[in-house]
């Protein structure tokens, strides 16, 4: 540890810790335990009064390739399984793959590992509490520690080659036809990564982890639209005859909905609105309160389904289309 800095304000507090890692510059020197370089990493933990997520930023000045850096959080208790999100749902996995001990007997060419994929979060939970780690970096995590009581999120992997031969978990040939140099994946230089941790005194399905992860990494983006300006600067259409536009318009009310919104956008070939949602729970069905004239469609936004329900089974997602109806949306439809 090289340095510790703190900042304390009325709405946020932060703690920054600067660490120095001793690293070898090649895999041969790593096997020989021969250190050649130093890597500086600054980890900043931020608490904000209005947010439920503990923000973590990691800044690294990376001098070498062929190594991995992970952010490891102590969970407290031993866990037997983990939970992570997929594209439209969540997956529960054991911390130890049952095939890890006999994969060669089964004739597998590669050992299954406990390094698992995620989209934005990985979590552990029981009936009383949930711990979730959020990341917008490499999409992988692992439950580690002698007692499987630590959550490891990959900060970055630096690699000089792809498809190496005779690996520990994949002996024999290269993964492809040949070994490929990957200079862009060496990640030499200054890097910055953002993470978050969320703690809840409730089971996973009661903790709204998927919803909080979406809000943390996918805030609603808005701008004022002017179709007559084809540039990066956009302003709303100036119509002085309209003196009394509403100060607030509700397009969709989601306060009584448990499904998580994956996308909301203008339809590709009409002025209608597309809404895509999914079930964020492990054990429950999810629901959403739809506009009166909403219609369920396929991903092509055309193929209409016979169903028109806002109910979602486990790992199910649905797409809906509806109009900006009513006089209060007239000026918006005109702008489009």
N, C-alpha and C positions, 0 to 999 in steps of 0.2 A: 504494500500500500504506500502510495507516494503523497497523496494530499486529500483532505476532506474540506468541503465548503458547504455552508448552509445559507439559505435565504428564507427569511420569514416575513410574510406580508399578511394583510387582512383577509385576502381571498385565496391565497395559495402559500404553500411552504415546500421547499425542496432541499434535498441533500445530494451533493455530488461527491463521488468517491473516484479518485484516479488511481488506477492499478497499473503495474508494470509486469508483463509476462516475458519470461525468458524462453526463446524458441530456437529450434534448429532451422536451417534454411533448406535442408533436403531430408527426404525420408531415410536415407542412409545414415545421416548424422542423428536423426531422431532415434533410430535403432541403437546407435552408439551412445545415446544420452549426451550428445555434444551440442552445447548451446552456442549459437553464433549471433543472434539478433535479439533485440528487445522490442516489445510491442506495448504501446501505451493505449489504455482503454479507460474512458470516463463514463461511469454509470450514474445517471441522474434520476432520482426518485422524486416524483412530484405529487403532492396532495392538493386538490382543489376543493373548495368548500361546496361547490354546486355539483360535483361529480361523484359517482359511486365507484369509479375505476381509479386505481392507483396507477399513475402514468410512469413509465420507465423509458428513458432514452439511453442508448448505448452508442458512444462515438469511439471509433477505433482508427488508429493510424497503423495499418497492417503492412509489415515489411516483407513477409514471406508467403509462399503458397503451400498447398498440401497440408492444411490443418483445418480444424473445426473449432468454433467457439460457441458455447452454449450458456444460456441463462438458466440457472437451477434454483428452484424455490422449494423450501422445506414445507411439507404438507402437514406434518405433525403425527399422523397415524398411518399405519400400514394400510395399503389399499390392494384390492384384488382385481380391480377393473378401472378403466378410464373411459371418458366420453369425449368425443370430438365431433365437430360439425362437418358435414359434407356439403355438396352444392345446394341441396334442398332438404335438409334434415339433419339428424344426429345419429352417431354410431357408437355403440358400447363395445369395448374390446377387453379381453383379459390382459393383465400385465405381462403374462408369460404365454407365448404361443405354444400350444400343446404339441406342435410338430417340430419344435426347435431341437429336441433331443434325438429324434430318429429320422431326420430328413434324408440322410444318406441311405439308410436302410430302405426307405420308400422309393429310392431312385431319383430323388430330386436333384437338380443341378445347382441349386442355390439354397442356402439356409434362410428360412424365414426369421426375421428379426423383430424386435419389439419397437423399432423406430417406425412410427405410424404416421399417416398423412392427416392433415387437417385443412380447413379453409381459413378460419379466423380464430378459433379457440380450441383449447384442450382443457378438460376439467376432471376432477375427481369428486365424488359425492357419496353420502350415505343418507339415512333418513333424517338427519338433523343439521347437516352443513354441506356447503359446496364451495370449492375453490376452483377458479377458472383463470387460465392464462391466455391473454389475447396477443396476437401477432399479425403484422402485415408483411413479415419477411418470409424466409423459407418455410414451406408448408409441411413441417414435420415436428414431432415431439416424441418423448420417451419417458416412461415412468422408471426411475432409477433409484439407487440406494440399496444398501444391504437388506433393508426391510421394505423396499418398494414404497418409500415415504417421501420421494422427491419428484417434482415435475421439471423436466428438462426441455426447454424450448431452444431450437437451434437459432443462433444469431446469424451465423453465416458459415458456409463451407467454401474453402478456397482450393481449387483443383487445377493442376497443370495439364492433365490428360483425362480423356474419357475412354472407357472400355478396356481397362487394364486386365492383364492375364494373372492367373494364379493368386487370386485374392483369398483372404481367410474364409470368407463366407461364400465365395464362388470360385472354387478351384478350377484350373484348366484354362480353356480358351478365353479370348476377349469377349465382351458382351456383344460386340458387333463383328464385322468382318475384319476390322483393323483397329489399332489404337490411334486416337485422334488427339492432336494437341489442342488445348483450349486456353490460349493466353488471356482471353477476356474473362475467363472464370477464375483466374488467379487472384483477383480482387486486391491487387496491390494499391496501397494509398489510403486516403481518408474515406471512412465509411460511417454511415449513421443509420440507426435502426430504432423503431419505436415499438414498445410493448405495453401491456397493461395487465393488472391483476385485480380480480374481483372476488370478494368474500361475502358469503351469504349464510345466515343461520337457518337454512331450510334445505329440503331435498332439491334435486336438480330441477324437476318439473315445476317447482314453486319458486325458482330463483330467477327466471327470465333471462338466462344467460345469453341465449341467441338474440333476443331483442336488444339487450345492452351492447352486445358485440356489434350488431348492425348500426346502432346509434353512435358507437365509438368510432367505427371505421367508415361508415357510409352516411354522414349527415346529409340532410336534404340540401341540394344545390338549387339556387334560384337566381334569376336575372330578369331584368325588364326587357321585353321583346319589342323590337321595331322591325317589321319585315322590309321596310324601305332602306335599311342600312345593311349592306353586306360587308360588315367589318367586325372587328373584335369589340367595338364600342356599340352598345345597344341601349336605346331609350324607348320608353313607352310612347305609343302614338299620341300625339297632341290633338285632342278634340275638345276645344274650349266650350262647345255647346253642352257637353255633359258636365253639369255642375255638381251633381250629387251621386258620385259613385260610392258604393258601400265601402266602409273602412275595414270590414272583415267579411271574408267569403269562406264557407266550409265546403270543400270539394268532397271530403270523405271523413267520416267520424270513426276512429279506430279504438276509442277508449274502452269499448266493451268487447273487443276482438282479441283472441289469443293467438291467432296465426301471425307470423312475421312477414312483413312486406319485403319481397326480394327486389321488385322493380315497380315503378310507376312512371309512365311516360306517355307521350302522344303516340297513337297508332301510326303504323307505317304508311297506310294508304287511305286514311280518313282523318277527320277532326275529332274522333273519339279518343277516349283515354284507356290505356292498358294498365291493368293491375295484376301483378303476379305475387302469390303468397305461398308459404309452405308451413308445415307442421314442425314446430321446434322442440317437441316433447319426446321423451322416451316411451312413456306409458299411456299418455292421454291422447284423445282426439283434440284437434284444434278447430276453432270457429272464427269466422269473420262476418261482420255486418256489412252487407253489400248495398249499394244504391238500388233503388226500386227497379230500374230498367236494366240492370246489369245482366250480361249474357256470358256464359262460360264458352271459351274458345280454345283452340289449340295453340301451340307455339308459333304457328304460321299466322295467327291472329285472324284466320278466316274460317277454319273448320269448326262449326258450332257443335257443341255437345248437347245431348238431350238433358243433361243435368244442369241445374242452376242452384247449387247449394254451396254455402260457405262452410262446409264441414270437411275436415282433412284427417285421413288416417295417418299412421306413423310413416314418416319419410315420403309423404305425398305432397305434391305441389299442384296448383291450379292457376289458370290464367283467365281473367275476366275483362270484358270490354263494356264500356258504358259511355253515355253522352254527357257533355256539359250542358245540362238542360236548365231551363228557366231564364227569366229576364235578367237575373243578377249576373249571368255569365255571358250576356250578349256582347259586351265590349271585349271579352277574352276571345270569343269565337271570331269576332271581326278582325282582331289582331292576327289570328292565325291565317 
